[in-house]
Structure formats: structure tokens, C-alpha cells
Amino acid sequence: MPVPPDHVCEAFQTPAETPIPLGHAWDNGTKIGDMVLSQAAPTALWSAKVRAGLSVEGARVARPILSTDGRYTVAGWKASAWSQGELLRRVDETALLGLRLATSLREVSAPTANRDDIFARAEAAAWQETGEPYRDLSADTAYCVGHADLLAATIYHYLLPPVIVDLVPTAAPRPVGYTCALAIVDGLVAGVVDDAICDRFAHIRDMDQLLLRAVAYRRHVNNLHPDAKANTRSHINRVEDLLVSRAYAML
């Protein structure tokens, strides 16, 4: 696990405390005092600027920390305020959070850079797929930048409101229910929620189609990512078969 170098710690004014390695929710970063330092993704600057002022009903947002010279990233590192919590199997709650987050992100612009990373290519491929299970979305569907990994970026601690640790933007604006659909699919693929969650969220407009696009996205990521695992693909296939069957039943 990478350790933040001394000049990065100095730039963010970390306290003189023992570094504690953290897990996936915090990008495998390092907790020092009440802040977390982790390596910055290409969208880290966008995420920090949005998180600095983002308000989401029923949730907390990990605020970014500026360096001494006013930067959100230093030498490929970012800093955020730490909150106690863990990734838990609370998929229904996170899916609902995805709907509220979409409301908060409606007026937020997506990152302007033309992305050509694995995740952007997978997303584009998923939304270009055609075939019998797919149909056009409602004509008046609202769009916003989505969160591509909300289930893995939301931590819970007892009865406190959940914390959105980071924002992982979709490569393009997507329907407002797409973040919710991704959280559901990720929970199904991980085997931490029952299949009936699809029924519990069936009232969301075009949810059957959003779920198909979400699972197609995960399939394409699995195909493109060099660290993808075969057993993950088998779980994705099971979920996709389930969602295709549901979509056919609604035709």
C-alpha cells in the first residue's frame, strides 16, 4: 500500500500521529489524525470541488482538505476529512441514497475532459448496446452526472447518516435513476442483497432498462480490466440473466 511522502504530508499539514492504513472505501489510503490521504484519480479535482459544497438529504459527505497553498491535490495525492464507518451490506439504503444524490447533482456539470479510460469505454459500450431486452427510455427522462461506484464509496456507522466518501463520476450525464441502478447491480453481483430488490425499486421510471445498462457496464469493465477475475464474471452473468428475464417479462 503506497504511503504518502513527507512533502505531501507537509503540504496538507498532517498531525504527528501514527499512520493507519485504510481499506477500499478510502481508496486504500492512510489515516493520519482526522484526515485521510490517498492517491488521486484523474477525476479527483472535480470530486473535491463538488464535495466541498455538496449537500445530500439524509447523508454526510467527506469534505476535501486543501493544502497550505490552496490545492486539492499535491503530487498525485488528495486529502479528505475522515469519518468513522465501514462498508456494509445496506444495499437498499445505498440505492435510495443514489436517488437523493442524483437530485443534488442535477445542477452539477460532469468533468469536461474527454475520458478514454477503461471505465469510460465500458460505460459508452454499455449504453450503445441494442437488442430485444433494450428499449428507449421515457422521452422526458432527466439526466445528471451519476456516481459510478456509490456502493463502494458509502460507509455506515450504527444509526448515524451514511457518509459518501468520494464521488466517482460517470463519463457522461445519465438518467437520474442510474446511480441507484448501479448500486443495486453491484449488490447483486457481490451477493449481498436478495434478487427481490429489483421489485422493491421497480417503481422507479425505466428501472428495468437502467439495471440492464448497469450490469452491461460491469460486464464491459470486467472484459477490459487487466485485474478482472473469472469468478466475478460468473456473478455478473448470473445477474445479467436475471435482469434480461425481467426485461423480457415487461415487454
C-alpha positions in Angstrom: 0.0 0.0 0.0 1.5 3.4 -1.0 2.4 5.7 1.8 2.2 9.5 1.3 5.6 11.0 1.1 6.8 13.6 3.6 6.4 16.6 1.3 2.7 15.6 0.7 2.1 15.3 4.5 3.7 18.7 5.0 1.6 20.3 2.3 -1.6 19.0 3.9 -0.3 19.7 7.4 -0.9 16.2 8.8 -0.6 15.9 12.5 2.3 14.0 14.1 0.4 10.8 14.6 0.9 7.2 13.6 -0.4 6.5 10.0 -3.1 3.9 9.9 -3.8 2.1 6.6 -7.4 2.1 5.4 -9.3 -0.1 3.0 -11.1 0.1 -0.3 -13.7 2.7 0.8 -11.0 5.2 1.3 -9.1 4.3 -1.9 -6.7 2.2 0.3 -5.4 5.5 1.7 -3.7 6.3 5.0 -5.4 7.9 8.0 -3.3 10.4 9.9 -5.2 12.1 12.7 -8.6 13.1 11.4 -7.7 13.2 7.7 -7.2 10.6 5.1 -4.5 10.8 2.4 -4.9 8.7 -0.7 -3.7 8.7 -4.3 -5.7 10.9 -6.5 -7.7 9.6 -9.5 -7.9 11.7 -12.7 -11.3 13.0 -11.6 -10.1 13.8 -8.0 -10.0 17.6 -8.6 -13.6 17.5 -9.9 -14.7 15.4 -7.0 -13.1 17.6 -4.4 -14.7 20.8 -5.8 -18.1 19.2 -5.9 -17.8 17.6 -2.4 -16.7 20.9 -0.9 -20.2 22.3 -1.2 -22.4 19.3 -1.8 -25.4 18.7 0.4 -27.3 15.4 0.2 -30.5 14.8 2.2 -30.0 12.1 4.8 -26.3 11.7 4.2 -22.9 13.2 5.1 -20.2 14.0 2.6 -16.5 13.6 3.2 -15.1 17.1 2.7 -11.8 17.6 0.9 -8.9 19.3 2.6 -6.9 22.0 0.9 -3.1 22.1 1.0 -1.3 25.0 2.5 -1.1 26.7 -0.9 -4.8 26.1 -1.7 -4.6 22.9 -3.8 -6.9 19.9 -3.7 -4.2 17.6 -5.0 -0.4 17.5 -4.3 1.9 15.3 -6.3 -0.8 12.9 -7.1 -2.3 12.8 -3.6 -5.6 14.1 -2.2 -6.8 14.6 1.4 -10.2 14.3 2.9 -11.7 14.6 6.4 -12.1 11.2 8.0 -15.4 9.8 9.3 -15.9 6.6 11.2 -17.7 3.9 9.4 -17.5 0.7 7.3 -18.7 -0.7 4.0 -21.8 -2.7 5.0 -24.5 -4.8 3.2 -27.0 -2.0 3.3 -27.8 -2.0 -0.4 -31.4 -0.8 -0.2 -30.3 2.2 1.8 -27.5 2.9 -0.6 -29.8 2.6 -3.6 -32.2 5.1 -2.1 -29.2 7.3 -1.3 -28.4 7.2 -5.0 -31.7 8.7 -5.8 -31.2 11.6 -3.4 -27.6 12.1 -4.6 -28.9 12.4 -8.2 -31.2 15.2 -7.0 -28.2 17.0 -5.5 -26.1 16.5 -8.7 -28.7 17.8 -11.2 -27.1 21.2 -11.5 -23.5 19.9 -11.3 -21.6 19.7 -14.6 -19.7 16.5 -15.4 -15.9 16.6 -15.7 -15.1 18.3 -19.1 -12.1 16.2 -20.0 -12.6 13.7 -22.8 -12.0 10.4 -21.0 -10.6 7.3 -22.7 -10.0 5.2 -19.6 -11.3 1.7 -19.1 -14.4 2.8 -17.2 -15.4 5.5 -19.7 -15.0 3.0 -22.6 -17.1 0.4 -20.7 -19.8 3.0 -19.9 -20.0 4.0 -23.6 -20.2 0.4 -24.7 -23.0 -0.4 -22.2 -25.1 2.5 -23.4 -24.6 1.6 -27.1 -25.9 -1.9 -26.7 -29.0 -2.9 -28.6 -31.2 -6.0 -28.7 -34.6 -7.3 -27.7 -34.3 -6.6 -24.0 -33.5 -3.0 -24.6 -36.0 -0.2 -25.3 -35.9 3.5 -25.5 -36.2 5.4 -22.2 -39.1 7.8 -21.5 -38.9 10.9 -23.7 -38.9 13.3 -20.7 -36.2 11.5 -18.7 -34.0 13.8 -16.7 -30.2 13.4 -16.8 -27.4 14.3 -14.5 -23.8 13.2 -13.8 -24.0 9.9 -11.9 -22.0 8.1 -9.3 -20.3 5.1 -10.9 -19.4 3.3 -7.6 -21.6 4.5 -4.8 -21.9 1.2 -3.0 -18.1 1.0 -2.6 -17.9 4.7 -1.6 -20.6 4.8 1.1 -19.8 3.9 4.7 -22.1 3.4 7.7 -21.7 3.7 11.4 -24.6 2.5 13.5 -27.6 4.9 13.3 -25.6 7.9 12.0 -26.3 9.1 8.5 -24.1 7.4 5.9 -21.0 9.1 4.6 -20.3 9.5 0.9 -16.5 9.2 0.9 -15.9 10.2 -2.7 -17.6 10.9 -6.0 -16.8 8.7 -8.9 -18.4 10.5 -11.9 -19.9 8.7 -14.9 -18.2 9.7 -18.1 -21.4 11.4 -19.4 -24.7 12.5 -17.9 -27.0 9.6 -17.3 -30.7 9.2 -16.3 -31.3 10.2 -12.7 -32.0 6.6 -11.6 -28.8 5.2 -13.0 -26.7 5.7 -9.8 -29.4 3.8 -7.9 -29.4 1.0 -10.5 -25.6 0.7 -10.3 -25.8 0.3 -6.5 -28.4 -2.5 -7.0 -26.4 -4.3 -9.6 -23.2 -4.1 -7.5 -25.1 -5.5 -4.5 -26.5 -8.4 -6.6 -23.1 -9.2 -8.2 -21.5 -9.2 -4.7 -24.2 -11.5 -3.4 -25.0 -9.2 -0.5 -28.7 -8.5 -1.4 -31.6 -10.6 -2.5 -32.9 -10.6 -6.1 -36.2 -9.1 -4.8 -34.5 -5.7 -4.6 -35.4 -5.3 -8.2 -39.1 -5.5 -7.2 -38.6 -3.1 -4.4 -37.3 -0.5 -6.8 -39.5 -1.3 -9.8 -41.5 1.9 -9.2 -38.5 4.0 -10.4 -39.1 5.1 -14.0 -37.3 2.8 -16.6 -35.6 0.9 -13.8 -35.6 -2.3 -15.8 -33.6 -0.6 -18.5 -31.3 1.2 -16.1 -30.5 -2.1 -14.5 -29.7 -3.7 -17.9 -27.3 -0.8 -18.7 -25.7 -1.0 -15.2 -25.0 -4.7 -15.5 -23.7 -4.3 -19.1 -21.4 -1.6 -17.7 -20.0 -4.1 -15.1 -19.6 -6.7 -17.8 -17.6 -4.4 -20.1 -15.5 -3.3 -17.1 -14.8 -7.0 -16.4 -13.9 -7.6 -20.0 -11.5 -4.6 -20.2 -9.9 -4.5 -16.8 -6.5 -6.3 -16.5 -7.2 -7.3 -12.9 -10.7 -8.7 -13.6 -11.5 -12.1 -12.1 -13.3 -15.0 -13.8 -15.5 -15.7 -10.7 -16.7 -12.0 -10.8 -17.7 -12.5 -14.4 -19.7 -15.6 -13.5 -21.6 -13.5 -10.9 -22.2 -10.7 -13.5 -23.5 -13.3 -15.9 -26.0 -14.6 -13.3 -27.2 -11.1 -12.6 -27.5 -10.2 -16.3 -29.5 -13.3 -17.0 -31.9 -12.3 -14.1 -32.3 -8.8 -15.4 -32.8 -9.8 -19.0 -35.5 -12.3 -18.0 -37.2 -9.5 -16.0 -37.0 -7.1 -19.0 -38.5 -9.7 -21.4 -41.3 -10.2 -18.9 -42.1 -6.5 -19.1 -42.2 -6.3 -23.0 
